[in-house]
């Protein structure tokens, strides 16, 4: 269990670092303000879509785990 928590915190740290690096790259790039805003909007839209996809995958996995526990629970009570 502790190993899973470490893996999760490592993944979170990676994501935060990636976001910070991406933001710094966009803000420091030599572009006009309009181009930078458009790029940020696209990035935000892409991030929202990826987050939605990950949330959907998480829901499906949670359903599978719940179904698995329901299956073992009902078998143990019989």
C-alpha positions as CSV (number, residue, x, y, z in Angstrom):
1,X,0.0,0.0,0.0
2,X,2.8,2.4,0.9
3,X,4.5,1.7,-2.5
4,X,1.3,2.7,-4.3
5,X,1.2,6.0,-2.3
6,X,4.7,6.7,-3.3
7,X,4.0,6.0,-7.0
8,X,0.9,8.3,-6.8
9,X,2.8,11.2,-5.2
10,X,5.6,10.7,-7.7
11,X,3.1,10.9,-10.6
12,X,1.6,14.0,-9.1
13,X,4.9,15.7,-8.7
14,X,5.7,14.8,-12.3
15,X,2.5,16.3,-13.6
16,X,3.0,19.5,-11.5
17,X,6.5,19.8,-12.9
18,X,5.3,19.3,-16.4
19,X,2.6,21.9,-16.1
20,X,5.0,24.4,-14.6
21,X,7.6,23.8,-17.3
22,X,5.0,24.0,-20.0
23,X,3.6,27.3,-18.6
24,X,7.1,28.8,-18.3
25,X,7.9,27.8,-21.9
26,X,4.7,29.4,-23.2
27,X,5.2,32.6,-21.2
28,X,8.8,33.0,-22.1
29,X,8.5,32.2,-25.8
30,X,9.0,35.2,-28.2
31,X,5.5,35.5,-29.5
32,X,2.8,38.2,-29.6
33,X,0.3,38.4,-26.9
34,X,-2.5,37.2,-29.1
35,X,-0.5,34.2,-30.2
36,X,0.3,33.3,-26.6
37,X,-3.3,33.6,-25.5
38,X,-4.4,31.3,-28.4
39,X,-1.7,28.8,-27.4
40,X,-2.8,28.9,-23.8
41,X,-6.4,28.4,-24.8
42,X,-5.5,25.4,-26.9
43,X,-3.4,24.0,-24.1
44,X,-6.2,24.5,-21.6
45,X,-8.7,22.8,-24.0
46,X,-6.4,19.9,-24.5
47,X,-5.7,19.5,-20.8
48,X,-9.5,19.6,-20.1
49,X,-10.0,16.8,-22.7
50,X,-7.2,14.7,-21.3
51,X,-8.6,15.2,-17.8
52,X,-12.0,14.2,-18.9
53,X,-10.6,11.1,-20.5
54,X,-8.6,10.1,-17.4
55,X,-11.7,10.7,-15.2
56,X,-13.7,8.4,-17.5
57,X,-11.0,5.7,-17.3
58,X,-10.9,6.1,-13.5
59,X,-14.7,5.6,-13.3
60,X,-14.5,2.5,-15.5
61,X,-11.7,1.0,-13.3
62,X,-13.6,1.9,-10.2
63,X,-16.7,0.1,-11.6
64,X,-14.6,-3.0,-12.4
65,X,-13.2,-3.0,-8.9
66,X,-16.6,-2.5,-7.3
67,X,-18.1,-5.3,-9.5
68,X,-15.2,-7.6,-8.5
69,X,-15.8,-7.0,-4.8
70,X,-19.5,-7.5,-5.2
71,X,-18.8,-10.8,-6.9
72,X,-16.5,-12.0,-4.2
73,X,-18.7,-10.7,-1.4
74,X,-21.8,-12.4,-2.7
75,X,-19.9,-15.6,-3.2
76,X,-18.6,-15.5,0.4
77,X,-22.0,-15.0,1.9
78,X,-23.6,-18.0,0.0
